[in-house]
């Protein structure tokens, strides 16, 4: 994984910035925590953005059975990573490429890991939010601005060479389904206002003067769950171009709509 003294190379994002620079390895306990917080397993494909000597992708393959890809801008580190993968016996399940992270195709990832500068994280954020619902994002130390993490771990690192605090922070996000907007079912509409992994929903019957029910909740991947007094459970299905919302549970006043599917409204609304 790319490390802090060499992160300026990524931020520059130019061919002229590829000279050798010092880097600091991610401590083994932090690497392990990043993979554990994401619950990495054999079904996962881990993409590490700024993969350094390859340790996080190699650990994901050797210790968790995952496949993976590391992208790194320093050629010598790419070659070192490939050699490390061969020595670890996981070369068949992982790959390392000399590549600009901003030009890396992320669609295959189920887990994305990174140790990048805050401004680079923010540049990547739109692409991360566009990944499949349920994709896990793990960042060492730096967050994603006002997209709050779902979980943060503090890990003691007594010999950490950067910063005054001798600890690392590992942040986890789960990409939420994109549910912002108006959804329609026969005789009803569902207006959803989304802010990252939280939402507010207004369910209305067609022709009614007032909403049937209003409820708030959280989005965990493709699952929407009501919070507070209004129990609700909706499931996002399909693709970004052709999604549906299935209502498995709604507040009591909206029982008639349980089991219904809602589709995105067209230009004319519901």
Helices and strands as residue ranges (DSSP letters): G 4-6, H 7-12, G 15-17, H 28-37, E 45-49, H 55-64, E 67-72, H 75-88, E 94-98, G 101-103, E 111-114, H 118-129, E 136-140, E 151-156, E 167-174, E 181-185, E 188-195, E 198-205, E 213-220, E 223-226, E 233-238, E 243-249, G 252-257, E 261-264
